[in-house]
Amino acid sequence: MAANEYQVTGMTCGHCEMSVREEVSGIPGVEDVEVSAQTGKLVVSGSGEIDDAKVLAAVEEAGYTAVRA
């Protein structure tokens, strides 16, 4: 399983984590999303290639900013 790691800025609580998780989970091919407001870390796993542009757009849609770690 492929996994990509990102650094997300602006998350402060569990609600933030949930918003990011919901948006990123909707990307085709994504099978698992781990997100921590405390560390700002987002790990996205899937069976194939994870499209960085789609992940970054989903995080932005949730109201945050991310960069590939």
All heavy atoms as TSV, in Angstrom:
chain	resi	resn	atom	element	x	y	z
A	1	MET	N	N	0.845	-1.177	0.000
A	1	MET	CA	C	0.000	0.000	0.000
A	1	MET	C	C	0.892	1.242	0.000
A	1	MET	O	O	1.815	1.360	0.796
A	1	MET	CB	C	-0.909	-0.013	1.237
A	1	MET	CG	C	-1.873	1.141	1.218
A	1	MET	SD	S	-3.077	1.236	2.566
A	1	MET	CE	C	-3.592	-0.390	2.891
A	2	ALA	N	N	0.621	2.159	-0.893
A	2	ALA	CA	C	1.376	3.401	-0.982
A	2	ALA	C	C	0.893	4.377	0.082
A	2	ALA	O	O	-0.289	4.418	0.406
A	2	ALA	CB	C	1.196	4.017	-2.366
A	3	ALA	N	N	1.815	5.153	0.640
A	3	ALA	CA	C	1.449	6.153	1.651
A	3	ALA	C	C	2.213	7.442	1.387
A	3	ALA	O	O	3.411	7.413	1.126
A	3	ALA	CB	C	1.746	5.640	3.051
A	4	ASN	N	N	1.501	8.554	1.427
A	4	ASN	CA	C	2.108	9.870	1.276
A	4	ASN	C	C	1.904	10.641	2.568
A	4	ASN	O	O	0.848	10.553	3.193
A	4	ASN	CB	C	1.461	10.649	0.130
A	4	ASN	CG	C	1.755	10.050	-1.225
A	4	ASN	OD1	O	2.429	9.042	-1.339
A	4	ASN	ND2	N	1.243	10.672	-2.256
A	5	GLU	N	N	2.900	11.430	2.934
A	5	GLU	CA	C	2.829	12.208	4.164
A	5	GLU	C	C	2.820	13.703	3.837
A	5	GLU	O	O	3.543	14.151	2.948
A	5	GLU	CB	C	4.032	11.862	5.051
A	5	GLU	CG	C	3.915	12.387	6.441
A	5	GLU	CD	C	5.016	11.850	7.350
A	5	GLU	OE1	O	5.261	10.632	7.348
A	5	GLU	OE2	O	5.629	12.677	8.034
A	6	TYR	N	N	2.001	14.436	4.577
A	6	TYR	CA	C	1.849	15.882	4.374
A	6	TYR	C	C	1.914	16.599	5.709
A	6	TYR	O	O	1.638	16.007	6.755
A	6	TYR	CB	C	0.486	16.189	3.723
A	6	TYR	CG	C	0.260	15.429	2.450
A	6	TYR	CD1	C	-0.272	14.144	2.471
A	6	TYR	CD2	C	0.595	15.976	1.214
A	6	TYR	CE1	C	-0.464	13.426	1.309
A	6	TYR	CE2	C	0.402	15.258	0.044
A	6	TYR	CZ	C	-0.123	13.985	0.094
A	6	TYR	OH	O	-0.304	13.278	-1.062
A	7	GLN	N	N	2.269	17.872	5.654
A	7	GLN	CA	C	2.233	18.738	6.829
A	7	GLN	C	C	1.095	19.726	6.619
A	7	GLN	O	O	1.063	20.428	5.606
A	7	GLN	CB	C	3.577	19.473	7.006
A	7	GLN	CG	C	3.716	20.176	8.327
A	7	GLN	CD	C	3.723	19.212	9.517
A	7	GLN	OE1	O	4.271	18.111	9.438
A	7	GLN	NE2	N	3.102	19.605	10.593
A	8	VAL	N	N	0.150	19.753	7.557
A	8	VAL	CA	C	-1.027	20.606	7.460
A	8	VAL	C	C	-0.934	21.721	8.492
A	8	VAL	O	O	-0.619	21.472	9.655
A	8	VAL	CB	C	-2.323	19.786	7.690
A	8	VAL	CG1	C	-3.551	20.671	7.552
A	8	VAL	CG2	C	-2.400	18.616	6.726
A	9	THR	N	N	-1.208	22.949	8.062
A	9	THR	CA	C	-1.205	24.075	9.000
A	9	THR	C	C	-2.621	24.569	9.212
A	9	THR	O	O	-3.451	24.525	8.318
A	9	THR	CB	C	-0.333	25.233	8.484
A	9	THR	OG1	O	-0.785	25.609	7.183
A	9	THR	CG2	C	1.130	24.841	8.398
A	10	GLY	N	N	-2.879	25.021	10.443
A	10	GLY	CA	C	-4.167	25.614	10.779
A	10	GLY	C	C	-5.086	24.729	11.602
A	10	GLY	O	O	-6.084	25.196	12.130
A	11	MET	N	N	-4.767	23.437	11.730
A	11	MET	CA	C	-5.622	22.544	12.522
A	11	MET	C	C	-5.343	22.754	14.007
A	11	MET	O	O	-4.191	22.855	14.410
A	11	MET	CB	C	-5.356	21.080	12.178
A	11	MET	CG	C	-5.726	20.676	10.786
A	11	MET	SD	S	-5.596	18.879	10.526
A	11	MET	CE	C	-3.885	18.553	10.929
A	12	THR	N	N	-6.423	22.808	14.802
A	12	THR	CA	C	-6.246	23.026	16.239
A	12	THR	C	C	-6.997	22.033	17.118
A	12	THR	O	O	-6.783	22.012	18.328
A	12	THR	CB	C	-6.711	24.446	16.632
A	12	THR	OG1	O	-8.087	24.586	16.260
A	12	THR	CG2	C	-5.865	25.511	15.950
A	13	CYS	N	N	-7.896	21.219	16.527
A	13	CYS	CA	C	-8.740	20.366	17.368
A	13	CYS	C	C	-9.222	19.127	16.608
A	13	CYS	O	O	-8.935	18.955	15.427
A	13	CYS	CB	C	-9.946	21.162	17.858
A	13	CYS	SG	S	-11.022	21.728	16.517
A	14	GLY	N	N	-9.990	18.315	17.302
A	14	GLY	CA	C	-10.544	17.107	16.714
A	14	GLY	C	C	-11.497	17.397	15.565
A	14	GLY	O	O	-11.577	16.624	14.610
A	15	HIS	N	N	-12.222	18.502	15.650
A	15	HIS	CA	C	-13.134	18.874	14.569
A	15	HIS	C	C	-12.329	19.158	13.301
A	15	HIS	O	O	-12.742	18.775	12.198
A	15	HIS	CB	C	-13.956	20.097	14.961
A	15	HIS	CG	C	-14.968	20.491	13.930
A	15	HIS	ND1	N	-14.650	20.774	12.628
A	15	HIS	CD2	C	-16.317	20.643	14.007
A	15	HIS	CE1	C	-15.727	21.086	11.954
A	15	HIS	NE2	N	-16.764	21.015	12.764
A	16	CYS	N	N	-11.184	19.805	13.452
A	16	CYS	CA	C	-10.297	20.079	12.317
A	16	CYS	C	C	-9.857	18.766	11.674
A	16	CYS	O	O	-9.884	18.615	10.452
A	16	CYS	CB	C	-9.056	20.847	12.766
A	16	CYS	SG	S	-9.363	22.455	13.510
A	17	GLU	N	N	-9.444	17.821	12.523
A	17	GLU	CA	C	-9.013	16.514	12.022
A	17	GLU	C	C	-10.137	15.839	11.246
A	17	GLU	O	O	-9.908	15.285	10.171
A	17	GLU	CB	C	-8.604	15.615	13.190
A	17	GLU	CG	C	-7.377	16.070	13.922
A	17	GLU	CD	C	-7.094	15.250	15.161
A	17	GLU	OE1	O	-7.966	14.461	15.597
A	17	GLU	OE2	O	-6.001	15.401	15.716
A	18	MET	N	N	-11.350	15.896	11.783
A	18	MET	CA	C	-12.491	15.262	11.145
A	18	MET	C	C	-12.778	15.888	9.781
A	18	MET	O	O	-13.049	15.186	8.811
A	18	MET	CB	C	-13.728	15.373	12.038
A	18	MET	CG	C	-14.929	14.618	11.513
A	18	MET	SD	S	-16.344	14.681	12.631
A	18	MET	CE	C	-16.760	16.424	12.542
A	19	SER	N	N	-12.687	17.209	9.696
A	19	SER	CA	C	-12.939	17.897	8.428
A	19	SER	C	C	-11.941	17.464	7.361
A	19	SER	O	O	-12.322	17.171	6.222
A	19	SER	CB	C	-12.856	19.418	8.624
A	19	SER	OG	O	-13.868	19.866	9.478
A	20	VAL	N	N	-10.671	17.423	7.720
A	20	VAL	CA	C	-9.628	17.009	6.780
A	20	VAL	C	C	-9.834	15.548	6.389
A	20	VAL	O	O	-9.789	15.190	5.213
A	20	VAL	CB	C	-8.220	17.235	7.372
A	20	VAL	CG1	C	-7.147	16.588	6.501
A	20	VAL	CG2	C	-7.943	18.726	7.534
A	21	ARG	N	N	-10.089	14.697	7.380
A	21	ARG	CA	C	-10.286	13.264	7.119
A	21	ARG	C	C	-11.443	13.044	6.144
A	21	ARG	O	O	-11.331	12.253	5.203
A	21	ARG	CB	C	-10.544	12.518	8.428
A	21	ARG	CG	C	-10.600	11.012	8.262
A	21	ARG	CD	C	-10.775	10.274	9.582
A	21	ARG	NE	N	-9.620	10.464	10.456
A	21	ARG	CZ	C	-9.648	11.182	11.588
A	21	ARG	NH1	N	-10.748	11.766	11.986
A	21	ARG	NH2	N	-8.559	11.297	12.312
A	22	GLU	N	N	-12.555	13.734	6.360
A	22	GLU	CA	C	-13.721	13.565	5.492
A	22	GLU	C	C	-13.425	13.971	4.049
A	22	GLU	O	O	-13.791	13.263	3.112
A	22	GLU	CB	C	-14.903	14.377	6.022
A	22	GLU	CG	C	-15.562	13.753	7.224
A	22	GLU	CD	C	-16.726	14.570	7.751
A	22	GLU	OE1	O	-17.101	15.585	7.129
A	22	GLU	OE2	O	-17.261	14.196	8.800
A	23	GLU	N	N	-12.775	15.110	3.871
A	23	GLU	CA	C	-12.467	15.586	2.514
A	23	GLU	C	C	-11.491	14.654	1.806
A	23	GLU	O	O	-11.696	14.282	0.650
A	23	GLU	CB	C	-11.891	17.007	2.552
A	23	GLU	CG	C	-12.894	18.073	2.927
A	23	GLU	CD	C	-13.981	18.292	1.888
A	23	GLU	OE1	O	-13.785	17.957	0.707
A	23	GLU	OE2	O	-15.042	18.793	2.281
A	24	VAL	N	N	-10.421	14.264	2.486
A	24	VAL	CA	C	-9.381	13.433	1.863
A	24	VAL	C	C	-9.893	12.012	1.612
A	24	VAL	O	O	-9.556	11.399	0.604
A	24	VAL	CB	C	-8.095	13.434	2.719
A	24	VAL	CG1	C	-7.053	12.480	2.152
A	24	VAL	CG2	C	-7.516	14.854	2.800
A	25	SER	N	N	-10.744	11.508	2.488
A	25	SER	CA	C	-11.290	10.157	2.322
A	25	SER	C	C	-12.139	10.031	1.065
A	25	SER	O	O	-12.319	8.926	0.553
A	25	SER	CB	C	-12.135	9.768	3.540
A	25	SER	OG	O	-11.321	9.631	4.670
A	26	GLY	N	N	-12.646	11.141	0.568
A	26	GLY	CA	C	-13.478	11.117	-0.628
A	26	GLY	C	C	-12.713	10.998	-1.936
A	26	GLY	O	O	-13.312	10.867	-2.997
A	27	ILE	N	N	-11.397	11.035	-1.872
A	27	ILE	CA	C	-10.573	10.933	-3.080
A	27	ILE	C	C	-10.528	9.470	-3.536
A	27	ILE	O	O	-10.230	8.584	-2.727
A	27	ILE	CB	C	-9.137	11.440	-2.811
A	27	ILE	CG1	C	-9.165	12.908	-2.404
A	27	ILE	CG2	C	-8.240	11.227	-4.027
A	27	ILE	CD1	C	-7.831	13.421	-1.877
A	28	PRO	N	N	-10.822	9.215	-4.813
A	28	PRO	CA	C	-10.765	7.833	-5.315
A	28	PRO	C	C	-9.383	7.213	-5.090
A	28	PRO	O	O	-8.357	7.857	-5.310
A	28	PRO	CB	C	-11.047	7.981	-6.811
A	28	PRO	CG	C	-11.814	9.255	-6.921
A	28	PRO	CD	C	-11.254	10.155	-5.840
A	29	GLY	N	N	-9.362	5.975	-4.592
A	29	GLY	CA	C	-8.110	5.263	-4.351
A	29	GLY	C	C	-7.574	5.406	-2.941
A	29	GLY	O	O	-6.705	4.649	-2.523
A	30	VAL	N	N	-8.090	6.375	-2.184
A	30	VAL	CA	C	-7.641	6.552	-0.800
A	30	VAL	C	C	-8.333	5.518	0.074
A	30	VAL	O	O	-9.552	5.385	0.059
A	30	VAL	CB	C	-7.939	7.984	-0.288
A	30	VAL	CG1	C	-7.705	8.078	1.211
A	30	VAL	CG2	C	-7.081	8.988	-1.027
A	31	GLU	N	N	-7.533	4.754	0.829
A	31	GLU	CA	C	-8.076	3.696	1.673
A	31	GLU	C	C	-7.958	4.012	3.154
A	31	GLU	O	O	-8.736	3.504	3.954
A	31	GLU	CB	C	-7.381	2.380	1.361
A	31	GLU	CG	C	-7.661	1.900	-0.047
A	31	GLU	CD	C	-6.936	0.615	-0.393
A	31	GLU	OE1	O	-6.263	0.032	0.473
A	31	GLU	OE2	O	-7.050	0.184	-1.556
A	32	ASP	N	N	-6.982	4.842	3.536
A	32	ASP	CA	C	-6.794	5.157	4.956
A	32	ASP	C	C	-6.263	6.577	5.089
A	32	ASP	O	O	-5.419	6.999	4.287
A	32	ASP	CB	C	-5.819	4.166	5.609
A	32	ASP	CG	C	-5.732	4.353	7.115
A	32	ASP	OD1	O	-6.805	4.417	7.765
A	32	ASP	OD2	O	-4.617	4.455	7.640
A	33	VAL	N	N	-6.761	7.295	6.088
A	33	VAL	CA	C	-6.322	8.665	6.353
A	33	VAL	C	C	-6.033	8.789	7.841
A	33	VAL	O	O	-6.891	8.515	8.671
A	33	VAL	CB	C	-7.411	9.692	5.950
A	33	VAL	CG1	C	-6.956	11.106	6.281
A	33	VAL	CG2	C	-7.754	9.570	4.481
A	34	GLU	N	N	-4.804	9.159	8.164
A	34	GLU	CA	C	-4.431	9.428	9.552
A	34	GLU	C	C	-4.083	10.900	9.634
A	34	GLU	O	O	-3.268	11.398	8.854
A	34	GLU	CB	C	-3.219	8.594	9.961
A	34	GLU	CG	C	-3.453	7.104	9.957
A	34	GLU	CD	C	-2.190	6.328	10.257
A	34	GLU	OE1	O	-1.334	6.833	11.022
A	34	GLU	OE2	O	-2.052	5.234	9.702
A	35	VAL	N	N	-4.703	11.613	10.593
A	35	VAL	CA	C	-4.457	13.042	10.706
A	35	VAL	C	C	-4.369	13.432	12.175
A	35	VAL	O	O	-5.111	12.922	13.011
A	35	VAL	CB	C	-5.552	13.848	9.965
A	35	VAL	CG1	C	-6.927	13.562	10.513
A	35	VAL	CG2	C	-5.267	15.319	9.979
A	36	SER	N	N	-3.423	14.309	12.507
A	36	SER	CA	C	-3.221	14.765	13.884
A	36	SER	C	C	-3.126	16.283	13.916
A	36	SER	O	O	-2.213	16.867	13.323
A	36	SER	CB	C	-1.941	14.158	14.460
A	36	SER	OG	O	-1.618	14.775	15.693
A	37	ALA	N	N	-4.053	16.912	14.631
A	37	ALA	CA	C	-3.998	18.371	14.797
A	37	ALA	C	C	-2.794	18.752	15.649
A	37	ALA	O	O	-2.188	19.804	15.449
A	37	ALA	CB	C	-5.290	18.876	15.444
A	38	GLN	N	N	-2.433	17.898	16.581
A	38	GLN	CA	C	-1.320	18.184	17.491
A	38	GLN	C	C	0.003	18.306	16.745
A	38	GLN	O	O	0.784	19.219	16.998
A	38	GLN	CB	C	-1.218	17.104	18.559
A	38	GLN	CG	C	-0.162	17.386	19.608
A	38	GLN	CD	C	-0.184	16.360	20.735
A	38	GLN	OE1	O	-1.051	15.488	20.781
A	38	GLN	NE2	N	0.766	16.466	21.634
A	39	THR	N	N	0.250	17.387	15.799
A	39	THR	CA	C	1.516	17.402	15.064
A	39	THR	C	C	1.383	18.053	13.689
A	39	THR	O	O	2.390	18.377	13.064
A	39	THR	CB	C	2.043	15.970	14.859
A	39	THR	OG1	O	1.114	15.242	14.049
A	39	THR	CG2	C	2.252	15.263	16.190
A	40	GLY	N	N	0.142	18.186	13.204
A	40	GLY	CA	C	-0.086	18.715	11.865
A	40	GLY	C	C	0.204	17.699	10.782
A	40	GLY	O	O	0.275	18.018	9.607
A	41	LYS	N	N	0.353	16.453	11.178
A	41	LYS	CA	C	0.735	15.396	10.240
A	41	LYS	C	C	-0.500	14.745	9.623
A	41	LYS	O	O	-1.473	14.440	10.301
A	41	LYS	CB	C	1.559	14.350	10.985
A	41	LYS	CG	C	2.143	13.272	10.123
A	41	LYS	CD	C	3.047	12.389	10.978
A	41	LYS	CE	C	3.491	11.160	10.241
A	41	LYS	NZ	N	4.340	10.300	11.078
A	42	LEU	N	N	-0.428	14.525	8.319
A	42	LEU	CA	C	-1.473	13.831	7.562
A	42	LEU	C	C	-0.797	12.726	6.767
A	42	LEU	O	O	0.153	12.985	6.029
A	42	LEU	CB	C	-2.175	14.811	6.609
A	42	LEU	CG	C	-3.083	14.222	5.534
A	42	LEU	CD1	C	-4.278	13.523	6.155
A	42	LEU	CD2	C	-3.535	15.313	4.570
A	43	VAL	N	N	-1.266	11.488	6.944
A	43	VAL	CA	C	-0.746	10.353	6.187
A	43	VAL	C	C	-1.909	9.756	5.414
A	43	VAL	O	O	-2.938	9.389	5.993
A	43	VAL	CB	C	-0.101	9.288	7.105
A	43	VAL	CG1	C	0.409	8.118	6.270
A	43	VAL	CG2	C	1.027	9.897	7.924
A	44	VAL	N	N	-1.749	9.688	4.100
A	44	VAL	CA	C	-2.797	9.188	3.211
A	44	VAL	C	C	-2.284	7.910	2.552
A	44	VAL	O	O	-1.224	7.917	1.933
A	44	VAL	CB	C	-3.145	10.242	2.134
A	44	VAL	CG1	C	-4.247	9.730	1.235
A	44	VAL	CG2	C	-3.537	11.567	2.780
A	45	SER	N	N	-3.057	6.831	2.702
A	45	SER	CA	C	-2.657	5.538	2.145
A	45	SER	C	C	-3.688	5.048	1.142
A	45	SER	O	O	-4.880	5.310	1.296
A	45	SER	CB	C	-2.521	4.500	3.257
A	45	SER	OG	O	-1.601	4.931	4.238
A	46	GLY	N	N	-3.197	4.327	0.140
A	46	GLY	CA	C	-4.088	3.760	-0.866
A	46	GLY	C	C	-3.420	2.627	-1.603
A	46	GLY	O	O	-2.227	2.402	-1.451
A	47	SER	N	N	-4.208	1.944	-2.417
A	47	SER	CA	C	-3.700	0.782	-3.133
A	47	SER	C	C	-2.800	1.165	-4.309
A	47	SER	O	O	-1.957	0.403	-4.730
A	47	SER	CB	C	-4.862	-0.073	-3.633
A	47	SER	OG	O	-5.732	0.719	-4.414
A	48	GLY	N	N	-2.994	2.373	-4.847
A	48	GLY	CA	C	-2.180	2.819	-5.973
A	48	GLY	C	C	-1.524	4.150	-5.662
A	48	GLY	O	O	-1.361	4.516	-4.511
A	49	GLU	N	N	-1.158	4.863	-6.715
A	49	GLU	CA	C	-0.556	6.177	-6.551
A	49	GLU	C	C	-1.562	7.148	-5.939
A	49	GLU	O	O	-2.719	7.183	-6.352
A	49	GLU	CB	C	-0.095	6.724	-7.904
A	49	GLU	CG	C	1.205	6.149	-8.392
A	49	GLU	CD	C	2.383	6.605	-7.560
A	49	GLU	OE1	O	2.502	7.802	-7.253
A	49	GLU	OE2	O	3.189	5.733	-7.199
A	50	ILE	N	N	-1.124	7.914	-4.974
A	50	ILE	CA	C	-1.953	8.956	-4.377
A	50	ILE	C	C	-1.642	10.251	-5.119
A	50	ILE	O	O	-0.474	10.646	-5.222
A	50	ILE	CB	C	-1.649	9.122	-2.874
A	50	ILE	CG1	C	-1.812	7.797	-2.116
A	50	ILE	CG2	C	-2.512	10.215	-2.268
A	50	ILE	CD1	C	-3.204	7.243	-2.093
A	51	ASP	N	N	-2.662	10.908	-5.623
A	51	ASP	CA	C	-2.499	12.150	-6.376
A	51	ASP	C	C	-2.336	13.322	-5.405
A	51	ASP	O	O	-3.286	13.735	-4.750
A	51	ASP	CB	C	-3.719	12.367	-7.271
A	51	ASP	CG	C	-3.561	13.554	-8.207
A	51	ASP	OD1	O	-2.764	14.472	-7.916
A	51	ASP	OD2	O	-4.253	13.558	-9.244
A	52	ASP	N	N	-1.100	13.843	-5.313
A	52	ASP	CA	C	-0.809	14.947	-4.397
A	52	ASP	C	C	-1.731	16.142	-4.621
A	52	ASP	O	O	-2.213	16.755	-3.668
A	52	ASP	CB	C	0.647	15.419	-4.540
A	52	ASP	CG	C	1.637	14.491	-3.875
A	52	ASP	OD1	O	1.245	13.722	-2.983
A	52	ASP	OD2	O	2.820	14.541	-4.248
A	53	ALA	N	N	-1.967	16.482	-5.872
A	53	ALA	CA	C	-2.790	17.650	-6.183
A	53	ALA	C	C	-4.200	17.492	-5.615
A	53	ALA	O	O	-4.775	18.444	-5.084
A	53	ALA	CB	C	-2.848	17.884	-7.689
A	54	LYS	N	N	-4.741	16.281	-5.700
A	54	LYS	CA	C	-6.084	16.036	-5.170
A	54	LYS	C	C	-6.097	16.110	-3.644
A	54	LYS	O	O	-7.035	16.621	-3.050
A	54	LYS	CB	C	-6.611	14.679	-5.642
A	54	LYS	CG	C	-6.960	14.670	-7.110
A	54	LYS	CD	C	-7.531	13.347	-7.537
A	54	LYS	CE	C	-7.865	13.373	-9.032
A	54	LYS	NZ	N	-8.412	12.104	-9.505
A	55	VAL	N	N	-5.048	15.592	-3.012
A	55	VAL	CA	C	-4.960	15.651	-1.547
A	55	VAL	C	C	-4.845	17.104	-1.090
A	55	VAL	O	O	-5.564	17.545	-0.184
A	55	VAL	CB	C	-3.777	14.818	-1.009
A	55	VAL	CG1	C	-3.596	15.037	0.494
A	55	VAL	CG2	C	-3.973	13.343	-1.321
A	56	LEU	N	N	-3.975	17.861	-1.728
A	56	LEU	CA	C	-3.791	19.257	-1.347
A	56	LEU	C	C	-5.070	20.056	-1.562
A	56	LEU	O	O	-5.437	20.906	-0.737
A	56	LEU	CB	C	-2.623	19.877	-2.119
A	56	LEU	CG	C	-1.253	19.213	-1.885
A	56	LEU	CD1	C	-0.193	19.865	-2.751
A	56	LEU	CD2	C	-0.855	19.243	-0.421
A	57	ALA	N	N	-5.782	19.780	-2.657
A	57	ALA	CA	C	-7.047	20.466	-2.932
A	57	ALA	C	C	-8.102	20.089	-1.887
A	57	ALA	O	O	-8.884	20.945	-1.449
A	57	ALA	CB	C	-7.538	20.125	-4.334
A	58	ALA	N	N	-8.140	18.820	-1.471
A	58	ALA	CA	C	-9.106	18.380	-0.467
A	58	ALA	C	C	-8.835	19.043	0.878
A	58	ALA	O	O	-9.764	19.464	1.577
A	58	ALA	CB	C	-9.057	16.858	-0.332
A	59	VAL	N	N	-7.557	19.160	1.248
A	59	VAL	CA	C	-7.196	19.824	2.507
A	59	VAL	C	C	-7.611	21.294	2.445
A	59	VAL	O	O	-8.159	21.841	3.404
A	59	VAL	CB	C	-5.689	19.682	2.804
A	59	VAL	CG1	C	-5.278	20.551	3.979
A	59	VAL	CG2	C	-5.335	18.226	3.058
A	60	GLU	N	N	-7.369	21.915	1.298
A	60	GLU	CA	C	-7.755	23.314	1.119
A	60	GLU	C	C	-9.281	23.471	1.214
A	60	GLU	O	O	-9.789	24.418	1.796
A	60	GLU	CB	C	-7.246	23.832	-0.225
A	60	GLU	CG	C	-7.370	25.335	-0.381
A	60	GLU	CD	C	-6.675	25.839	-1.631
A	60	GLU	OE1	O	-5.494	25.511	-1.841
A	60	GLU	OE2	O	-7.346	26.562	-2.375
A	61	GLU	N	N	-10.001	22.521	0.633
A	61	GLU	CA	C	-11.465	22.530	0.690
A	61	GLU	C	C	-11.960	22.462	2.145
A	61	GLU	O	O	-12.977	23.043	2.487
A	61	GLU	CB	C	-12.025	21.350	-0.113
A	61	GLU	CG	C	-13.526	21.284	-0.178
A	61	GLU	CD	C	-14.160	22.407	-0.990
A	61	GLU	OE1	O	-13.530	22.948	-1.924
A	61	GLU	OE2	O	-15.316	22.753	-0.673
A	62	ALA	N	N	-11.202	21.755	2.982
A	62	ALA	CA	C	-11.544	21.644	4.404
A	62	ALA	C	C	-11.184	22.916	5.166
A	62	ALA	O	O	-11.558	23.077	6.326
A	62	ALA	CB	C	-10.832	20.436	5.019
A	63	GLY	N	N	-10.428	23.806	4.518
A	63	GLY	CA	C	-10.100	25.093	5.150
A	63	GLY	C	C	-8.686	25.207	5.682
A	63	GLY	O	O	-8.385	26.108	6.466
A	64	TYR	N	N	-7.803	24.322	5.250
A	64	TYR	CA	C	-6.433	24.305	5.753
A	64	TYR	C	C	-5.445	24.304	4.593
A	64	TYR	O	O	-5.816	24.170	3.447
A	64	TYR	CB	C	-6.225	23.089	6.665
A	64	TYR	CG	C	-7.293	23.034	7.722
A	64	TYR	CD1	C	-8.416	22.229	7.558
A	64	TYR	CD2	C	-7.228	23.838	8.845
A	64	TYR	CE1	C	-9.439	22.225	8.493
A	64	TYR	CE2	C	-8.237	23.842	9.783
A	64	TYR	CZ	C	-9.348	23.038	9.603
A	64	TYR	OH	O	-10.353	23.054	10.525
A	65	THR	N	N	-4.170	24.404	4.938
A	65	THR	CA	C	-3.103	24.405	3.938
A	65	THR	C	C	-2.198	23.223	4.217
A	65	THR	O	O	-1.874	22.943	5.370
A	65	THR	CB	C	-2.286	25.717	4.034
A	65	THR	OG1	O	-3.176	26.809	3.888
A	65	THR	CG2	C	-1.236	25.778	2.947
A	66	ALA	N	N	-1.761	22.542	3.150
A	66	ALA	CA	C	-0.871	21.392	3.313
A	66	ALA	C	C	0.258	21.451	2.297
A	66	ALA	O	O	0.121	22.039	1.237
A	66	ALA	CB	C	-1.652	20.094	3.134
A	67	VAL	N	N	1.368	20.827	2.670
A	67	VAL	CA	C	2.497	20.634	1.762
A	67	VAL	C	C	2.963	19.184	1.921
A	67	VAL	O	O	2.794	18.586	2.981
A	67	VAL	CB	C	3.683	21.590	2.045
A	67	VAL	CG1	C	3.291	23.025	1.746
A	67	VAL	CG2	C	4.183	21.442	3.460
A	68	ARG	N	N	3.523	18.634	0.866
A	68	ARG	CA	C	4.054	17.267	0.936
A	68	ARG	C	C	5.252	17.273	1.868
A	68	ARG	O	O	6.157	18.111	1.769
A	68	ARG	CB	C	4.452	16.820	-0.484
A	68	ARG	CG	C	5.049	15.432	-0.562
A	68	ARG	CD	C	3.959	14.376	-0.600
A	68	ARG	NE	N	4.528	13.045	-0.533
A	68	ARG	CZ	C	4.607	12.218	-1.562
A	68	ARG	NH1	N	4.173	12.590	-2.739
A	68	ARG	NH2	N	5.131	11.021	-1.408
A	69	ALA	N	N	5.278	16.339	2.813
A	69	ALA	CA	C	6.375	16.281	3.785
A	69	ALA	C	C	7.517	15.434	3.250
A	69	ALA	O	O	7.344	14.629	2.381
A	69	ALA	CB	C	5.875	15.697	5.101
